[in-house]
Amino acid sequence: MTARTRIAVVGGGQNCEHEVGLATAESVRRALDWRRYDVVPLTIARDGGWLLDGARTTFAGAMGVVAACDVVFPAVHGPRGEDGTLAAMCELAGVPYVGSGVRAGALAMDKWATKLVAAELGVGVAPGVLVSSPADGVPVDLPAVVKPVAAGSSHGVALVRSQAELGPAIAAALELDGRVLVEELVVGREVDVAVLERADGTRVVAPALEVVVRPGALFDTTAKYDGSADFRIPAAVSDVERKELEAAALAVFDALGCSGVARIDFFVTAHGLVLNEVNTMPGMTEQSQVPKMFAAAGTAYPTLLDELIAGALARHR
């Protein structure tokens, strides 16, 4: 009998996306075929502590477990996880890991840096400014969207329609990050593209997904998890728009140096594509956007996970 691959699935996280990280990790663990994988459940608690199969352990103990595994699946979203932190830990331990490396994770988590990269590629970005204080001058036309530079699941994101709302929105976002992005509101359809890097280095683009929310609303934290958003796959875009979306997604994926799978979110407007953000560890439960997008192309959820693990092992070799 072939030896099983020992894989540490790390969930939770010391950030505002802790619960999402728990859900992703649990879903991944359940979907991995026990005949092929020996799954080791690790969790990062809200306070930064570590748990092994639900029991508290030390950081040194957790690293001993990681070092004894064949591969790590970091299912932690947001800061201290998706931002390259866990990738760096695995690099230092010499253990293969699923997903993007340190540089790509850090760049993609920083929405301001991602905008600079996209602009250099000729991909449209929303006019905006970077601020670090509610008192900073913000020369942006209203309505505008206020968002922390490095946070996920739309935590701290607010739609501002008046000057009176701007300061409090910035202050709220600053509670999650020391830098805040204020962008002019983009009017368009929100369309997401997922790119998967296979073990042989080839890339696959899944059918695009359109996010439809109620009129006048943002696809904010509530809409992402209350079931009110409508995910339409494939997105009803023209052949020209589809090709532009795929080309832009691949260009951003490559320029950031992404690996594994990434979801690149765009607005399709009357004036062309506008990049929204890049997720190097997108939600990965079976009901999340990326697995749904690949399922629409015929790649079942367990197969997608197998592809990610095979890619991690191949990159390490």
C-alpha positions, 0 to 999 in steps of 0.5 A: 500500500502506498504511504499516505501524504502527511498534511498539516491543515492550518486554520483559524488565524489571529485576525478578523477572519478567524471564523472564515479560516476555521470554516475553510480548514474544516471543509478542506480536512473533510474533503481530503481522501483519508486513503491518500492523506494523513491529515493533521489539524492545526489551528491558530487561535484568536490570541495567536496561540496554537492548537493541535487537534483542538488541544493547546500546544506551544509554538515550538510544538506546532513547528515540530508537527509542521516539520514532520509533515510532507506538506502544509495547507495554510487555510488562514485568510487575512493578516498573519496568514495569507499575507505571506506569514505562514508561507515564510514559516514553511519556507524556514521549516523547509516544508512544501506548502499550498498557495503563494509564496512570501512575496506574492502573499505580502504584495496581494494583501497590500491593496495599495501595492497591488494597485501600483502593480496593476497600473504598471501592467495597464490594468485599470484601477480606481482613482484613490488615495492612501491615508493614515489618519482621519484628519488627512486631506482626502482629495477624492470625489464622493461617493467613495469606498473606504477600506483597510489596506490589508484586511479581508472579507470586506472587514472595515469597508464602508461606502461613504456618500458625504464628507460627514461620513468620511472621517468616521469611516476612515477611523473605523478602518484604521482600527484594523490597519494603520493605512487606509485606502479611499477610492472613488466608487466604481460603477460596474458589474463585479466579476471574479476570475480564478487562476490555478497553477497546476503541478506542471506549471501550466495555468488554468482559468475557471469560468468567471463568476459574477457577484450580484447584490441588491441595488445600491449595496456593496458586496460587504462582509454581511453580503458575503456570508448571509446568503443574500449575494447571487453568484452567477457562473459563468458570468454573462460577459461577451467573448471580448470581455471574457478574453480581457478578464482572463488576460488581465487575471493572468497578467496580475497573477504572474506579476505578483508571483502567485502560486497555487490558486488566486482569485482576481476580482474586477469591475466590468464597467462601460469604460473597461476593466477595473481591478478590485483586489487579489486573494491569494488564499480565497475562501475554500469551502466547497460553497465558496466562490473559487471551488464553485467556479472550478466545479462549473468547469468540471473540476470537483472540490476534492480534485481541486484540493489534490491539484493544489497539493500536487502543485505545492509538492512539485514547486518544492522539488 
